[in-house]
Amino acid sequence: MTDKPGSKPPFPENLENSINFKKGGPGDEPSSPRPAATVLLVRAPKEQVEVFMIQRNAKTNFGNAWVFPGGKLDEVDGIDEANDFCFGLTDEMASQILGLEKGGLNYWVACIRECFEECGVLLAYRENGDLFDNPNEDESETLSKYRDLLNQGEPVLYELCKEMNLRLAVDRLAYISHWVTPKFEMKRYSTRFFIALAPEHQTAEHDGGEGVKSTWISPESALEKGKTGDFPIILPTIKNLESIEGFTNTQELMETKVKFQNEVSCIEPKFFMQDGKMIGLLPGDKGYEDH
């Protein structure tokens, strides 16, 4: 459900005080959105779906907010050899899902890379086709080494695949939404959101850099806590959490999301001041085209 003009934005009034928004100046031209990818990593213990969320460092853009693992695309994500390191989806297939001429697979790869960087979970298959899960001691040491390098900005994801004879499990991700950062933000992103089933025996944990806390939480609990301001979340996070409410198992959730991958439309929120209050509109809301 979208918001009517004149209503309060769909988050607590104190959100601006709790989240570090980096806004542009009043006369600044809006920046061009940079391609980015984000993943909702889910599991279902005790017949309740949970999603992994990270609280961002207060000094970063959207600092203090609780978010899903994600970040901007790197050029190396889209190298021509990417198809050789991925299983279950080619660049042609991925681009068709996203409505792009080429480069669609970059988003799936970026999701897997960011997930590994930010929470240590690697979505991949072993050489024999088994899901990469429950790594042994030597494998864990190798993963730790490469995670550190990635967090230092080194483009070594495909080197990791070569060393450990792995292929990225892009077929375990489903495309669920596309959000563009509002024009008043200094840094803007065109972010594709995905959902993926977490491997059972890998441990998710924040990196201690950009992410300062982490938790597994049901979408219902996250939304309820978000309303009180105790769990700061921004609009795209809210809407993506709402999209996975009500599911009790991950199989049904993933099957449902896969069916609608080709029906995702782009959403760019618009915000403006009215009677001293910040108003938020989404595509389809009355008055959206007037701002």
C-alpha positions in Angstrom: 0.0 0.0 0.0 1.4 3.4 -1.0 1.1 6.7 0.9 -1.3 9.5 0.2 0.0 13.0 -0.3 0.1 14.9 2.9 0.6 11.8 5.0 3.7 11.2 7.2 6.4 9.2 5.5 6.2 5.4 6.2 8.8 5.5 9.0 9.1 7.2 12.5 9.3 11.0 12.7 12.7 10.8 14.4 14.2 8.8 11.6 16.4 11.7 10.4 17.9 12.0 13.8 18.7 8.3 14.1 20.1 7.7 10.6 23.0 9.5 9.0 21.6 10.7 5.7 24.2 12.5 3.6 22.1 15.0 1.6 23.2 17.2 -1.2 23.1 21.0 -1.1 19.9 22.9 -2.0 21.2 24.0 -5.4 23.1 20.8 -6.2 22.3 18.9 -9.4 21.2 15.3 -8.5 24.0 12.8 -9.0 23.7 9.9 -11.4 22.6 6.7 -9.6 25.4 4.1 -9.4 24.5 0.4 -10.0 24.3 -1.6 -6.8 23.0 -5.0 -5.5 21.6 -6.1 -2.2 20.6 -9.5 -0.9 18.1 -10.7 1.6 19.7 -13.8 3.1 17.0 -15.9 4.6 16.5 -19.0 6.7 13.6 -20.6 8.4 14.2 -22.1 11.9 11.1 -23.3 13.7 8.7 -22.6 10.8 9.4 -18.9 10.8 11.4 -17.1 8.1 14.2 -14.9 9.3 16.4 -12.5 7.4 20.0 -11.5 8.1 20.4 -7.7 8.8 23.4 -5.5 9.6 23.6 -2.2 11.4 25.7 0.2 9.4 28.6 2.2 11.0 27.3 5.6 12.1 29.9 7.4 10.0 28.8 5.9 6.7 25.9 6.9 4.5 22.7 5.6 6.1 24.8 5.1 9.2 22.9 3.5 12.2 20.3 2.0 9.8 19.7 -1.7 9.7 20.2 -3.0 6.2 20.7 -6.1 4.1 24.2 -7.0 2.9 25.0 -5.2 -0.3 26.9 -2.5 -2.2 27.9 -1.0 -5.5 28.9 -3.1 -8.5 32.6 -3.5 -9.2 33.9 -3.6 -12.8 35.5 -7.0 -12.1 32.1 -8.4 -11.3 31.2 -8.2 -15.0 34.3 -9.6 -16.7 33.8 -11.6 -19.8 34.8 -14.8 -17.9 32.1 -14.4 -15.3 30.0 -17.1 -17.0 32.8 -19.5 -16.3 32.7 -18.9 -12.6 28.9 -19.0 -12.2 26.4 -21.9 -12.2 22.8 -21.9 -13.2 22.5 -18.6 -14.9 24.3 -16.9 -17.9 24.8 -13.2 -18.5 22.2 -13.4 -21.3 19.6 -15.0 -19.0 20.3 -12.6 -16.1 20.2 -9.6 -18.5 16.8 -10.7 -19.8 15.4 -10.9 -16.3 16.5 -7.4 -15.5 15.6 -5.9 -18.9 19.2 -5.1 -19.8 21.1 -5.6 -23.1 24.0 -7.1 -21.2 25.8 -7.1 -17.8 22.9 -8.5 -15.8 25.0 -11.2 -14.3 27.1 -8.5 -12.6 24.3 -7.9 -10.1 24.1 -11.6 -9.1 27.9 -11.8 -8.7 27.9 -8.5 -6.7 25.3 -9.9 -4.4 27.4 -13.0 -3.7 30.6 -10.9 -3.3 29.0 -8.4 -0.9 27.3 -11.2 1.1 30.7 -12.8 1.6 32.4 -9.5 2.4 29.8 -8.2 4.8 28.7 -11.4 6.6 31.1 -14.1 5.6 28.6 -16.4 3.9 29.7 -17.6 0.5 27.0 -18.9 -1.9 28.8 -21.4 -4.1 29.0 -25.0 -5.3 31.9 -27.4 -5.0 33.5 -29.0 -8.0 31.3 -32.1 -7.6 28.2 -30.0 -7.7 27.5 -30.1 -3.9 26.5 -26.9 -2.2 29.5 -25.3 -0.5 28.6 -25.7 3.2 30.3 -26.6 6.4 33.9 -25.7 5.3 36.7 -27.6 7.0 39.5 -25.9 9.0 41.8 -25.3 6.0 38.9 -24.0 3.9 37.9 -21.6 6.7 41.4 -20.2 6.8 41.3 -19.7 3.1 37.9 -18.0 3.2 39.1 -15.7 6.0 42.2 -14.6 4.0 40.1 -13.8 0.9 37.4 -12.1 2.9 40.0 -9.8 4.4 41.4 -9.0 0.9 38.0 -8.3 -0.5 37.2 -5.9 2.4 40.5 -4.1 1.6 39.2 -3.5 -1.9 41.2 -6.3 -3.6 39.2 -7.9 -6.6 39.9 -11.5 -5.7 36.5 -13.2 -5.8 37.3 -15.2 -8.9 40.8 -16.0 -7.6 39.1 -17.6 -4.6 36.9 -19.6 -6.9 40.0 -20.8 -8.8 41.9 -21.8 -5.6 39.0 -23.7 -4.0 37.5 -25.0 -7.3 34.2 -23.3 -6.6 31.4 -21.9 -8.8 29.2 -19.1 -7.6 25.6 -20.3 -6.9 23.8 -17.5 -8.8 20.9 -19.9 -9.3 20.1 -19.6 -5.6 19.2 -15.9 -5.9 15.9 -14.5 -7.0 15.4 -10.9 -8.2 12.7 -9.2 -6.1 12.8 -5.4 -6.4 14.6 -2.3 -7.9 15.0 1.0 -6.0 16.6 4.3 -7.0 17.8 6.6 -4.3 15.8 9.9 -4.1 17.4 12.9 -5.8 18.1 14.8 -2.5 20.7 12.2 -1.5 24.3 13.1 -2.1 25.2 9.5 -3.1 22.6 7.8 -5.2 22.3 4.2 -6.2 20.2 2.1 -8.6 19.9 -0.9 -6.4 18.6 -4.3 -7.4 17.4 -6.4 -4.5 17.6 -10.2 -4.4 16.7 -13.0 -2.0 18.8 -16.1 -1.3 18.6 -19.1 1.0 21.4 -19.2 3.5 23.6 -22.4 3.6 22.6 -24.2 6.8 26.2 -24.7 8.2 27.8 -21.3 7.4 27.8 -18.7 10.1 26.8 -15.1 9.2 28.5 -12.3 11.1 29.1 -8.6 10.4 32.6 -7.5 9.4 33.1 -5.0 12.2 33.9 -2.2 9.7 30.9 -0.9 7.7 28.8 -3.2 9.8 28.9 -2.8 13.6 26.1 -5.2 14.6 24.1 -8.0 13.0 21.1 -10.2 13.7 18.8 -12.8 12.3 15.2 -11.4 12.6 11.8 -12.1 11.3 10.4 -9.5 8.9 7.5 -9.0 11.2 9.7 -8.2 14.2 11.9 -5.9 12.2 9.0 -3.9 10.9 7.4 -3.7 14.4 10.7 -2.5 15.9 11.2 -0.1 13.1 7.9 1.6 13.9 9.1 2.4 17.4 12.5 3.8 16.2 14.4 1.2 18.1 15.5 -0.5 14.9 16.1 2.3 12.3 15.2 1.2 8.7 14.7 3.2 5.5 11.9 2.9 3.0 13.3 0.3 0.6 14.2 -1.9 3.5 10.7 -1.5 4.9 9.1 -2.4 1.6 11.3 -5.4 1.0 10.6 -6.7 4.5 6.9 -6.3 3.8 7.3 -8.4 0.7 8.5 -11.5 2.7 6.0 -11.2 5.5 3.7 -14.2 6.2 5.9 -17.0 4.8 6.6 -19.9 7.1 9.2 -21.8 5.0 11.9 -20.7 2.6 11.0 -23.1 -0.2 7.6 -21.5 -0.7 9.1 -18.0 -0.3 11.8 -18.7 -3.0 9.4 -20.3 -5.4 7.1 -17.4 -5.1 9.8 -14.8 -5.7 11.2 -16.7 -8.7 7.8 -16.6 -10.4 7.7 -12.8 -10.4 11.3 -12.0 -11.3 10.2 -10.6 -14.7 7.5 -8.4 -13.3 9.8 -6.1 -11.1 9.4 -2.4 -11.8 11.7 0.4 -10.8 10.7 2.5 -7.8 12.2 6.0 -7.1 10.7 7.6 -4.0 10.1 11.4 -4.0 10.4 13.4 -0.8 9.4 17.1 -0.2 8.5 19.4 2.6 4.9 20.2 3.2 3.6 22.3 6.1 7.0 21.7 7.9 6.9 18.0 7.5 8.8 15.6 5.1 6.4 13.9 2.8 7.2 10.7 0.8 5.5 9.6 -2.4 6.0 6.4 -4.4 5.1 5.7 -8.1 1.3 5.5 -8.4 0.6 7.9 -5.5 -1.5 10.9 -6.2 0.8 13.9 -6.8 3.9 11.8 -7.5 4.3 13.2 -11.1 4.0 16.8 -9.8 7.3 16.6 -7.8 
